[in-house]
């Protein structure tokens, strides 16, 4: 029997309830007597759970116990300490691990380091002071690694924001600056001092170009503003029972002329009184974007299908095109901000790469889901599901 002297805890440790709640410890040993001694040593200072095997300990972890420090005996039947600690890393990668061993087997120690991610080794029999100090240092290491992880996450966020800023600057310099320059150039032609005479017959063409360029810029600015309001949580959405079929028919009718111009046939199958919970203005924006994309990326003579399917609890809206479809790279970044996909508009239409990221955020803000099913070379189907009203 190992003899353990009763000693005071190190000064840096406290025994109040708040501290115990913050410090969680898991002890794993196949000898009940060892577990009793260890529990007696640590229970006044930490929240302690015990297990008599690696399998029992893993069940504790799977059941939701989250120790910050794990102490495991190396020599246990069925599953060694190294094997258990290695498995525990898959569940709690940030926990700090200590091995108890009464053996000097170098190979096992190396295995423990490699597979278990061991922070410290403690030999049997142990000294109380040494073990208490080791565990205190383990919790300090846990705190340090947690802070480092938080700093790394904050740094990643800063880098993402910086990349986003650079993307926005690129849009301002290209997608806004160039069109503004083009508009100014075209309007200069109509100035009395331009020295040029524009035939009256060319006026509608120039006016149309100016108008379309201004619309593209306006849509881009609106997209940037929508994204800002969504990210900041300041965009207000009011979900109410809405007949989505009425809205769908309205938008499809609005796109009939553009589809006809590209020799694309628009089909609509949306039975009346299809009710879902949605914000009418935002759902209009979402469907307008998806139907616009279907027309924009479909080649001439193809078909676009818009339909609704009522389920038990949801209403599904599908927008299917016969365009180029999505490759694996496209699918991985489909709803990302400023995503640039391999497919290009077939009629020279404008695309900022913001639309689908806003679609996803708006749909989720209405407690819905949106995804895409596509096989490269065989078109794409965007599917939106909302709760049935």
C-alpha positions as CSV (number, residue, x, y, z in Angstrom):
1,X,0.0,0.0,0.0
2,X,1.3,3.4,-0.9
3,X,1.4,5.8,2.0
4,X,0.3,9.4,1.4
5,X,1.0,12.2,3.8
6,X,-1.7,14.7,4.5
7,X,-0.3,18.1,3.4
8,X,-1.6,21.5,2.6
9,X,-2.4,22.5,-0.9
10,X,0.0,25.0,-2.7
11,X,-0.8,28.6,-1.9
12,X,-1.8,29.3,-5.5
13,X,-4.8,26.8,-5.1
14,X,-8.0,27.8,-3.4
15,X,-10.8,25.6,-2.2
16,X,-13.8,27.7,-2.7
17,X,-16.8,26.4,-4.7
18,X,-16.1,28.7,-7.7
19,X,-12.6,27.4,-8.1
20,X,-13.6,23.8,-7.9
21,X,-16.3,24.4,-10.5
22,X,-13.6,25.9,-12.8
23,X,-11.0,23.1,-12.4
24,X,-12.0,19.6,-13.6
25,X,-9.8,16.6,-13.2
26,X,-10.2,13.0,-14.4
27,X,-8.3,10.1,-12.7
28,X,-8.0,6.8,-14.5
29,X,-6.5,3.7,-12.8
30,X,-7.5,0.1,-12.6
31,X,-6.6,-0.1,-8.8
32,X,-9.5,1.2,-6.7
33,X,-7.1,1.9,-3.8
34,X,-5.0,4.2,-6.0
35,X,-8.1,6.0,-7.2
36,X,-9.1,6.5,-3.6
37,X,-5.8,7.9,-2.6
38,X,-5.7,10.3,-5.6
39,X,-9.2,11.4,-5.0
40,X,-8.5,12.2,-1.4
41,X,-5.5,14.2,-2.5
42,X,-7.3,16.3,-5.2
43,X,-10.9,16.5,-4.2
44,X,-10.4,19.4,-1.8
45,X,-9.0,21.5,-4.6
46,X,-10.7,20.3,-7.9
47,X,-13.8,18.7,-9.3
48,X,-12.8,15.1,-9.6
49,X,-14.2,12.1,-11.5
50,X,-12.7,8.7,-11.6
51,X,-12.7,5.6,-13.9
52,X,-11.2,2.2,-13.4
53,X,-10.4,1.6,-17.1
54,X,-9.8,3.5,-20.3
55,X,-13.1,2.3,-21.7
56,X,-15.0,3.6,-18.6
57,X,-13.1,6.9,-18.9
58,X,-14.0,7.3,-22.6
59,X,-17.7,6.7,-21.7
60,X,-17.4,9.6,-19.2
61,X,-16.0,11.8,-21.9
62,X,-18.7,10.8,-24.4
63,X,-21.3,11.5,-21.8
64,X,-20.2,15.1,-21.5
65,X,-17.7,15.3,-18.7
66,X,-15.0,17.8,-19.7
67,X,-11.8,17.5,-17.6
68,X,-9.2,20.1,-18.2
69,X,-6.5,17.7,-16.9
70,X,-6.4,13.9,-17.2
71,X,-4.2,11.6,-15.1
72,X,-4.0,8.0,-16.3
73,X,-2.1,4.9,-15.2
74,X,0.0,3.5,-18.0
75,X,-0.4,-0.2,-17.1
76,X,-4.1,-1.1,-17.3
77,X,-5.7,-4.2,-18.7
78,X,-7.6,-4.0,-22.0
79,X,-6.4,-0.5,-22.9
80,X,-3.1,1.1,-21.8
81,X,-2.9,4.6,-20.6
82,X,-1.2,5.6,-23.8
83,X,-4.0,4.1,-25.9
84,X,-6.7,5.8,-23.7
85,X,-5.0,9.2,-23.8
86,X,-4.6,8.9,-27.5
87,X,-8.4,8.2,-27.9
88,X,-9.2,11.0,-25.5
89,X,-7.4,13.5,-27.7
90,X,-10.1,12.9,-30.4
91,X,-12.7,14.0,-27.9
92,X,-10.9,16.7,-25.9
93,X,-7.8,17.8,-27.9
94,X,-7.1,20.7,-25.4
95,X,-7.0,18.7,-22.2
96,X,-3.6,18.4,-20.5
97,X,-2.5,14.8,-20.0
98,X,-0.3,13.1,-17.3
99,X,0.8,9.5,-17.2
100,X,1.4,7.6,-13.9
101,X,3.8,4.7,-14.3
102,X,5.8,2.4,-12.1
103,X,7.8,1.1,-15.0
104,X,10.8,2.3,-16.9
105,X,9.9,0.8,-20.3
106,X,11.3,3.4,-22.7
107,X,9.2,2.1,-25.6
108,X,6.0,2.6,-23.7
109,X,7.0,6.1,-22.6
110,X,7.8,7.0,-26.3
111,X,4.4,5.5,-27.3
112,X,2.7,7.6,-24.7
113,X,4.3,10.8,-25.9
114,X,3.6,10.1,-29.6
115,X,0.0,8.8,-29.3
116,X,-1.3,10.3,-26.0
117,X,0.2,13.8,-26.2
118,X,1.6,13.5,-22.7
119,X,2.5,16.7,-20.9
120,X,4.2,15.2,-17.8
121,X,5.1,11.8,-16.4
122,X,4.8,10.9,-12.7
123,X,6.4,7.8,-11.3
124,X,4.9,5.4,-8.7
125,X,5.2,5.8,-5.8
126,X,4.7,9.6,-6.0
127,X,5.4,12.4,-3.6
128,X,2.3,14.4,-2.7
129,X,4.0,17.8,-3.1
130,X,5.4,16.8,-6.5
131,X,2.0,15.5,-7.8
132,X,0.1,18.5,-6.5
133,X,2.6,20.9,-8.1
134,X,2.5,18.9,-11.3
135,X,-1.2,19.2,-11.5
136,X,-1.1,22.9,-10.7
137,X,1.3,23.4,-13.6
138,X,-1.0,21.3,-15.8
139,X,-3.9,23.7,-15.1
140,X,-1.6,26.6,-15.9
141,X,-0.7,25.0,-19.1
142,X,-4.4,24.5,-19.9
143,X,-5.0,28.2,-19.3
144,X,-2.1,29.2,-21.5
145,X,-3.1,26.9,-24.3
146,X,-6.7,28.1,-24.1
147,X,-5.6,31.8,-24.2
148,X,-3.3,30.9,-27.2
149,X,-6.2,29.3,-29.0
150,X,-8.3,32.4,-28.4
151,X,-5.6,34.6,-29.6
152,X,-5.2,32.5,-32.7
153,X,-8.9,32.6,-33.4
154,X,-8.8,36.4,-32.9
155,X,-5.9,36.7,-35.3
156,X,-7.6,34.5,-37.9
157,X,-10.7,36.8,-37.6
158,X,-8.5,39.9,-38.1
159,X,-6.9,38.3,-41.1
160,X,-10.3,37.4,-42.5
161,X,-11.5,41.0,-42.0
162,X,-8.4,42.3,-43.6
163,X,-8.9,40.0,-46.6
164,X,-12.5,41.2,-46.8
165,X,-11.4,44.8,-46.6
166,X,-9.0,44.2,-49.5
167,X,-11.8,42.5,-51.5
168,X,-14.1,45.5,-50.9
169,X,-11.3,47.9,-52.0
170,X,-10.8,45.8,-55.1
171,X,-14.6,46.0,-55.8
172,X,-14.5,49.8,-55.3
173,X,-11.5,50.2,-57.6
174,X,-12.7,47.9,-60.3
175,X,-16.5,47.2,-60.1
176,X,-17.3,50.8,-59.2
177,X,-14.5,52.9,-60.5
178,X,-14.5,51.4,-64.0
179,X,-18.3,51.7,-64.5
180,X,-18.3,55.2,-63.2
181,X,-15.5,56.1,-65.6
182,X,-17.5,54.5,-68.4
183,X,-20.6,56.5,-67.5
184,X,-18.6,59.7,-67.4
185,X,-17.1,58.9,-70.7
186,X,-20.4,58.3,-72.4
187,X,-22.0,61.4,-70.9
188,X,-19.1,63.5,-72.0
189,X,-20.0,62.7,-75.6
190,X,-23.3,64.6,-75.1
191,X,-21.6,67.8,-73.8
192,X,-21.7,70.8,-76.1
193,X,-17.9,71.2,-76.0
194,X,-17.2,67.6,-76.8
195,X,-16.7,68.4,-80.5
196,X,-18.7,65.3,-81.4
197,X,-22.1,65.0,-83.0
198,X,-24.0,61.9,-81.7
199,X,-26.6,60.8,-84.2
200,X,-30.1,60.9,-82.8
201,X,-30.6,57.3,-83.6
202,X,-27.7,56.3,-81.2
203,X,-29.3,58.1,-78.2
204,X,-31.4,55.1,-77.0
205,X,-28.4,52.8,-77.2
206,X,-26.2,55.1,-75.1
207,X,-29.0,55.8,-72.6
208,X,-29.6,52.1,-72.2
209,X,-25.9,51.5,-71.5
210,X,-25.8,54.3,-69.0
211,X,-28.9,53.1,-67.3
212,X,-27.7,49.4,-67.1
213,X,-24.3,50.4,-65.8
214,X,-25.9,52.6,-63.1
215,X,-28.3,49.7,-62.1
216,X,-25.3,47.3,-61.8
217,X,-23.5,49.8,-59.5
218,X,-26.6,50.3,-57.5
219,X,-27.1,46.5,-57.0
220,X,-23.5,46.2,-55.9
221,X,-23.8,49.0,-53.3
222,X,-27.1,47.5,-52.1
223,X,-25.4,44.1,-51.8
224,X,-22.5,45.6,-49.7
225,X,-25.0,47.4,-47.5
226,X,-27.2,44.3,-47.0
227,X,-24.1,42.2,-46.1
228,X,-23.1,44.9,-43.5
229,X,-26.5,45.0,-41.9
230,X,-26.7,41.2,-41.8
231,X,-23.2,40.8,-40.3
232,X,-23.9,43.5,-37.7
233,X,-27.3,42.0,-36.8
234,X,-29.1,45.3,-37.5
235,X,-31.2,44.0,-40.4
236,X,-34.8,43.6,-39.2
237,X,-36.8,40.7,-40.5
238,X,-40.5,40.1,-39.7
239,X,-41.6,36.6,-40.6
240,X,-45.3,36.2,-41.1
241,X,-47.5,33.7,-42.9
242,X,-47.0,34.5,-46.6
243,X,-48.4,33.1,-49.8
244,X,-45.1,32.4,-51.5
245,X,-46.8,31.3,-54.8
246,X,-48.0,34.9,-55.4
247,X,-44.5,36.2,-54.9
248,X,-43.0,33.5,-57.2
249,X,-45.4,34.2,-60.0
250,X,-44.7,37.9,-59.8
251,X,-40.9,37.5,-60.0
252,X,-41.1,34.9,-62.8
253,X,-43.3,37.3,-64.8
254,X,-40.8,40.0,-64.2
255,X,-38.0,37.9,-65.7
256,X,-40.0,36.6,-68.7
257,X,-38.8,39.4,-71.0
258,X,-35.1,38.9,-70.0
259,X,-35.4,35.2,-70.5
260,X,-37.1,35.6,-73.9
261,X,-34.3,37.9,-75.0
262,X,-31.9,35.1,-74.3
263,X,-34.2,32.5,-75.9
264,X,-34.6,30.9,-72.5
265,X,-38.0,29.3,-71.5
266,X,-39.1,30.0,-67.9
267,X,-41.5,27.5,-66.4
268,X,-43.4,28.1,-63.1
269,X,-45.2,25.5,-61.1
270,X,-46.3,27.2,-57.8
271,X,-49.9,26.2,-56.7
272,X,-51.9,29.0,-55.1
273,X,-52.1,29.4,-51.4
274,X,-48.8,27.9,-50.6
275,X,-48.2,29.4,-47.2
276,X,-44.8,29.7,-45.4
277,X,-43.3,31.8,-42.7
278,X,-41.1,34.4,-44.3
279,X,-40.3,38.1,-44.5
280,X,-41.9,39.2,-47.8
281,X,-39.3,41.8,-48.7
282,X,-36.3,39.6,-48.0
283,X,-37.8,36.5,-49.6
284,X,-38.5,38.6,-52.7
285,X,-34.8,39.5,-52.7
286,X,-33.7,35.9,-52.2
287,X,-35.9,34.5,-55.0
288,X,-35.0,37.4,-57.3
289,X,-31.3,36.6,-56.9
290,X,-31.8,32.9,-57.5
291,X,-34.1,33.2,-60.5
292,X,-31.8,36.0,-61.9
293,X,-28.8,33.7,-61.6
294,X,-30.7,30.8,-63.3
295,X,-31.4,33.1,-66.3
296,X,-28.0,34.7,-66.2
297,X,-26.0,31.5,-66.3
298,X,-28.2,29.5,-68.7
299,X,-27.2,29.3,-72.4
300,X,-29.7,30.2,-75.1
301,X,-32.6,27.8,-75.9
302,X,-32.4,26.2,-72.5
303,X,-35.1,25.9,-69.8
304,X,-35.4,27.3,-66.2
305,X,-37.9,25.6,-63.8
306,X,-39.3,27.3,-60.7
307,X,-41.6,25.1,-58.5
308,X,-42.9,24.7,-55.0
309,X,-43.4,21.5,-53.1
310,X,-45.4,21.4,-49.9
311,X,-44.2,18.9,-47.2
312,X,-45.6,18.1,-43.8
313,X,-43.7,20.8,-42.0
314,X,-41.9,22.8,-44.7
315,X,-42.4,24.5,-48.1
316,X,-39.7,23.7,-50.6
317,X,-38.9,26.2,-53.4
318,X,-36.7,24.8,-56.2
319,X,-35.0,26.8,-59.0
320,X,-33.5,24.5,-61.6
321,X,-31.4,25.6,-64.6
322,X,-29.8,23.9,-67.5
323,X,-26.5,25.8,-67.2
324,X,-22.9,24.5,-66.8
325,X,-23.4,23.2,-63.3
326,X,-20.9,23.3,-60.5
327,X,-17.6,21.6,-60.1
328,X,-16.2,20.4,-56.7
329,X,-14.3,23.7,-56.2
330,X,-17.4,25.7,-56.9
331,X,-19.4,23.7,-54.4
332,X,-16.9,24.2,-51.6
333,X,-17.1,28.0,-51.8
334,X,-20.6,28.4,-53.3
335,X,-22.1,30.5,-50.5
336,X,-18.9,32.3,-49.5
337,X,-18.6,36.1,-49.6
338,X,-17.2,37.4,-52.9
339,X,-17.0,33.8,-54.3
340,X,-15.9,33.7,-57.8
341,X,-17.2,30.5,-59.6
342,X,-16.0,28.8,-62.7
343,X,-19.3,29.5,-64.5
344,X,-19.7,32.9,-66.3
345,X,-22.9,34.7,-67.2
346,X,-23.8,33.7,-70.8
347,X,-25.1,37.2,-71.8
348,X,-22.3,39.4,-70.4
349,X,-24.3,40.1,-67.3
350,X,-22.7,41.6,-64.2
351,X,-21.9,39.5,-61.1
352,X,-20.2,40.7,-57.8
353,X,-20.0,37.4,-56.1
354,X,-21.9,38.7,-53.1
355,X,-25.4,37.5,-54.0
356,X,-25.4,33.9,-52.7
357,X,-23.7,34.7,-49.4
358,X,-26.5,37.2,-48.8
359,X,-29.1,34.7,-49.9
360,X,-27.8,32.1,-47.3
361,X,-27.8,34.7,-44.5
362,X,-31.3,36.0,-45.3
363,X,-32.8,32.5,-45.5
364,X,-31.2,31.4,-42.2
365,X,-32.4,34.6,-40.6
366,X,-35.9,33.5,-41.6
367,X,-35.2,30.1,-39.9
368,X,-35.0,28.4,-43.3
369,X,-32.3,26.5,-45.1
370,X,-30.8,26.8,-48.6
371,X,-28.5,24.5,-50.6
372,X,-27.6,23.5,-54.1
373,X,-27.6,20.2,-55.9
374,X,-25.6,20.0,-59.1
375,X,-23.6,17.7,-61.3
376,X,-20.9,19.4,-63.3
377,X,-22.1,19.9,-66.9
378,X,-25.7,19.1,-66.1
379,X,-27.1,22.3,-64.5
380,X,-27.9,23.2,-60.9
381,X,-30.9,23.2,-58.6
382,X,-31.1,25.7,-55.8
383,X,-33.4,24.5,-53.0
384,X,-34.9,26.7,-50.4
385,X,-37.0,25.3,-47.5
386,X,-39.1,27.5,-45.1
387,X,-41.4,26.4,-42.3
388,X,-44.9,25.8,-43.5
389,X,-47.6,28.3,-42.2
